[in-house]
Amino acid sequence: MWGWLGLVARAVTGAVWIWAGCSKISHPYAAVLAVRAYQLLPGGVAEVIGHVLPTLEVVVGVALVVGVLTRFVAAISALLFVAFIVGIASVWARGILIDCGCFGGGGFDPHAADKYPWEIARDAALLLCSLFLVVVGNSRWSLDRLIFRTTAAGGTGTVEED
C-alpha cells in the first residue's frame, strides 16, 4: 500500500512542480519580478533565484514523476515548500498584496489576501506529500526500484514490493 501512496504523492507533487516551472521558464524576467515582489531578498539574490527557480522546479518535478533519487529530491521539494509557505505568510502578515507567482504571473493583486490561506494550504499539503516521500523512499513504477533493487536477504532500506 505504501508503494501505491508513494506513487500518487510523486505524481501529484511532481506534476505541480513541472507545471509551476514550465509556466515561468519562458518568462525569466517575470519570474525575477515575482521573487522581488516578496521584498525578502536583496536585488541580486532575488534575480539569481528568479532565474534558477523555474529550472529547478522542472528538474525536481521530472525526478519525482520518474522516481529517481526520490528521497533526496523530495527533501529538496520539502525545503522549497517551506520557503514558499514562509514567503506567502510573510507578505500576508506585512499586508503586501501580490500574486504568489507560483504558476507564472506575480505582481500586485488586490484580492491576494483572500488567496493566501488557500496557497498556504496547497503548499502545506504538497509539503506533507514531499515529507512522506522522504520517509517512504522509492515507490511503485519508479526508477529507484530498478536502480536500487532490494533483496530478500539484505535489502537497501527502501520499500519492498507490496
C-alpha positions as CSV (number, residue, x, y, z in Angstrom):
1,M,0.0,0.0,0.0
2,W,2.8,2.5,0.8
3,G,4.3,2.0,-2.6
4,W,1.0,3.0,-4.3
5,L,0.6,6.0,-2.0
6,G,4.1,7.0,-2.8
7,L,3.3,6.8,-6.5
8,V,0.4,9.1,-6.1
9,A,2.4,11.5,-3.9
10,R,5.2,11.5,-6.5
11,A,2.9,12.0,-9.5
12,V,0.9,14.8,-7.9
13,T,3.8,16.7,-6.4
14,G,5.9,16.2,-9.5
15,A,3.2,17.4,-11.8
16,V,2.7,20.5,-9.8
17,W,6.5,21.3,-9.9
18,I,6.6,20.7,-13.7
19,W,3.5,22.9,-14.2
20,A,5.0,25.7,-12.0
21,G,8.4,25.6,-13.6
22,C,7.1,25.4,-17.2
23,S,4.8,28.3,-16.6
24,K,7.7,30.5,-15.7
25,I,10.7,29.2,-17.6
26,S,10.0,31.1,-20.8
27,H,9.5,34.3,-18.9
28,P,12.6,34.8,-16.8
29,Y,12.2,38.5,-16.2
30,A,8.7,38.0,-14.9
31,A,10.0,35.2,-12.6
32,V,12.6,37.7,-11.2
33,L,9.9,40.3,-10.7
34,A,7.7,37.8,-8.9
35,V,10.6,36.9,-6.5
36,R,11.4,40.6,-5.9
37,A,7.7,41.3,-5.1
38,Y,8.1,39.4,-1.9
39,Q,10.6,42.0,-0.7
40,L,12.5,39.4,1.3
41,L,15.8,39.2,-0.6
42,P,18.4,41.6,-1.8
43,G,18.0,42.5,-5.5
44,G,21.0,40.4,-6.8
45,V,19.9,37.3,-4.8
46,A,16.3,37.7,-6.0
47,E,17.5,37.9,-9.6
48,V,19.5,34.7,-9.3
49,I,16.7,32.9,-7.6
50,G,14.2,34.2,-10.2
51,H,16.3,32.8,-13.0
52,V,17.2,29.5,-11.3
53,L,13.9,28.6,-9.7
54,P,11.9,27.6,-12.8
55,T,14.5,25.2,-14.0
56,L,14.9,23.7,-10.5
57,E,11.2,23.2,-10.3
58,V,11.1,21.4,-13.6
59,V,14.1,19.2,-12.6
60,V,12.5,18.4,-9.2
61,G,9.2,17.6,-10.9
62,V,10.6,15.3,-13.5
63,A,12.7,13.5,-11.0
64,L,9.7,12.9,-8.8
65,V,7.5,11.8,-11.6
66,V,10.0,9.2,-12.8
67,G,11.0,8.3,-9.3
68,V,14.8,8.8,-9.4
69,L,16.7,9.7,-6.2
70,T,13.2,10.1,-4.6
71,R,14.3,10.7,-1.0
72,F,16.9,13.4,-2.0
73,V,14.6,15.1,-4.5
74,A,11.6,15.0,-2.1
75,A,13.8,16.7,0.6
76,I,14.6,19.5,-1.8
77,S,10.9,19.7,-2.6
78,A,10.0,19.9,1.1
79,L,12.6,22.7,1.6
80,L,11.2,24.7,-1.3
81,F,7.6,24.3,0.0
82,V,8.8,25.5,3.5
83,A,10.4,28.6,1.8
84,F,7.2,29.3,-0.2
85,I,5.0,29.0,2.9
86,V,7.2,31.4,4.8
87,G,7.3,33.8,1.8
88,I,3.5,33.8,1.4
89,A,2.9,34.1,5.2
90,S,5.4,36.9,5.3
91,V,3.7,39.0,2.6
92,W,0.3,38.3,4.1
93,A,1.5,39.4,7.6
94,R,3.0,42.6,6.1
95,G,-0.1,43.4,4.2
96,I,1.6,43.1,0.8
97,L,-1.0,42.2,-1.9
98,I,0.8,40.2,-4.6
99,D,0.0,37.2,-6.7
100,C,2.2,34.4,-5.4
101,G,3.9,33.9,-8.8
102,C,3.7,30.2,-8.2
103,F,2.4,29.4,-11.7
104,G,3.7,32.5,-13.5
105,G,2.4,36.0,-13.1
106,G,3.3,37.8,-9.9
107,G,2.9,41.4,-9.0
108,F,0.1,43.4,-7.5
109,D,-3.2,41.5,-6.9
110,P,-5.9,43.4,-5.0
111,H,-7.5,40.0,-4.0
112,A,-4.3,38.4,-2.8
113,A,-5.2,38.4,0.9
114,D,-8.2,36.1,0.1
115,K,-5.9,33.7,-1.8
116,Y,-3.1,33.5,0.7
117,P,-4.8,30.9,3.0
118,W,-5.5,28.6,0.1
119,E,-2.0,29.0,-1.3
120,I,-0.5,28.1,2.1
121,A,-2.9,25.2,2.5
122,R,-1.9,23.9,-1.0
123,D,1.8,24.2,-0.3
124,A,1.3,22.6,3.2
125,A,-0.4,19.6,1.5
126,L,2.4,19.3,-1.0
127,L,4.9,19.7,1.8
128,L,3.3,16.7,3.5
129,C,3.5,14.7,0.3
130,S,7.2,15.6,0.0
131,L,7.9,14.6,3.6
132,F,6.0,11.3,3.1
133,L,8.3,10.6,0.1
134,V,11.4,11.4,2.2
135,V,10.2,8.7,4.7
136,V,9.0,6.1,2.3
137,G,11.7,6.4,-0.3
138,N,11.0,4.7,-3.6
139,S,7.6,3.6,-4.7
140,R,5.7,1.8,-7.4
141,W,6.8,2.4,-11.0
142,S,9.9,4.3,-10.1
143,L,13.4,4.2,-11.5
144,D,14.6,3.9,-7.9
145,R,13.2,0.4,-7.9
146,L,15.3,-0.5,-10.9
147,I,18.5,1.3,-9.7
148,F,18.3,0.3,-6.0
149,R,16.9,-3.2,-6.2
150,T,16.2,-4.8,-2.8
151,T,17.0,-8.4,-2.0
152,A,15.2,-10.8,0.3
153,A,18.3,-11.3,2.4
154,G,19.8,-7.8,2.7
155,G,17.7,-5.0,1.3
156,T,18.6,-1.4,0.9
157,G,16.1,0.1,3.3
158,T,13.7,1.0,0.6
159,V,10.1,0.0,0.1
160,E,9.7,-3.7,-0.6
161,E,7.1,-5.0,-3.2
162,D,3.6,-4.8,-1.7
